[in-house]
């Protein structure tokens, strides 16, 4: 989906490679639509820059600014020479009236966001650290609908990421992973975890969830 | 129960009271509009497990979010009064609402409210409500890029900091940094004394365990790499607690107190100041005794370690090489070799890195440093 050329005259902005479009923790009012070029979304976690996503033409970013004025949760950096449409919260309605495609796209993005946030909340609400770690793996497995849960599943994830999802200290997560590894439930690699039987984890988490509410 | 009558691909179904349109956890890409009747959506509150019931009125959509987001249904849709329902595929839905943007806007508003509510709940569970100070964090982003030598990005963050917080804690420092960048001075002193970054420092220490997150590709990992090394320098670990923070240069030239002053600067990440004192120690000619001789050797090592921490790898290599040349028997050399290996790993000269790790292993196979070296070597070889 590409938007009307006329919009570019009004809302167009251009960036050179490596330019910051917006920066983590900066207050944000605008959201962006990519006309051409690529944009990298990065976050500095524990003194390392991590790439969260690479976006291209047709993609939207910074859309959380539509909701409320909160600091940006990540930085956006131009990879190539980038042409963007920049929209302010104030003229959001007018913009969408003229561009129903964009409205639809946002609807899809928000649906996914809501689910991801809910899913994460479900993990955080578990009262047992080991189950939290397991449920992060369940969640990651759910994200790939083609995964065969009868077989061992490979999840591309680091300890740091699991700790972020579970809202836990990395050391605690490490201990639990080491333990699960010793029990033969998982295998640990530098960049991935292999879970022998993910249905096992699902069962454990589900039964705890039921008893939590009982 | 259903009497499909396709109109533009959209089908109509009639449901009897008590029947179910879909169950929680069902997967489907259908979206529904209630034409007439009454349907109740039943879900559970995440926090309490409490049942939540929501009425669908004629003219309203249901099943939208899970179909659009392609995830399992989060609620069960049960028919209360005989109902007529329009069943839309995703394509139907898209076609339909593109003609009626107001519907989308209304949905977006509902969705964004929900998202906001869940976001709040997540932050509450994490206890994050008050801990993050965006002002300080924004400045730290500038510092990160500054030390990484990515000056344009650093300048952007500093400028934004000054825009939003013109008279705040780090305004002067941000101004100074921009000046350093613009004058080209920053180039020559990448990674001068970073502001004390308590939270960041403690959290990088948590990376000590590196079975999984030891991803050299995503360098700069130098922080975490260096922190591993602190394990081998037990006595230095206590530096921050044992020694008072010295604001001024030492008054007397006692070599051991010089050394501890330098360590104290080092532990506060004031690397330039630490380096100055270490270099002063290197200039001492008359060493009184064995103890002083040891400190003298150690200062050589520490210069290398400090440059390493600053990301000035060539200087670090030079310092470690000098140590090994001047004191071929020094017990610090194993650690120096380990550092050289890490430097070459960061510089992506993997063959050199491997051969240095091998040297460490051959010298100290049984010790912790040897074990770490073999772990890192294995890591490199599995690339």
Interface residues (C-beta under 8 A of the other chain):
Chain A: X18 X19 X20 X23 X24 X25 X26 X27 X44 X46 X47 X48 X49 X50 X66 X67 X68 X71 X75 X77 X93 X96 X97 X100 X101 X103 X104 X106 X107 X108 X110 X111 X112 X113 X114 X115 X117 X118 X120 X121 X122 X124 X125 X142 X145 X158 X159 X160 X167 X169 X170 X171 X174 X177 X178 X188 X189 X190 X191 X193 X212 X213 X214
Chain B: X44 X46 X47 X48 X49 X64 X65 X66 X68 X69 X70 X71 X74 X94 X97 X98 X99 X101 X104 X105 X107 X108 X111 X112 X114 X115 X116 X118 X119 X121 X122 X125 X126 X134 X137 X138 X140 X141 X144 X148 X150 X152 X153 X156 X157 X160 X164 X200 X203 X204 X206 X207 X208 X209 X211 X212 X213 X214 X215 X218 X219 X220 X221 X223 X224 X379 X382
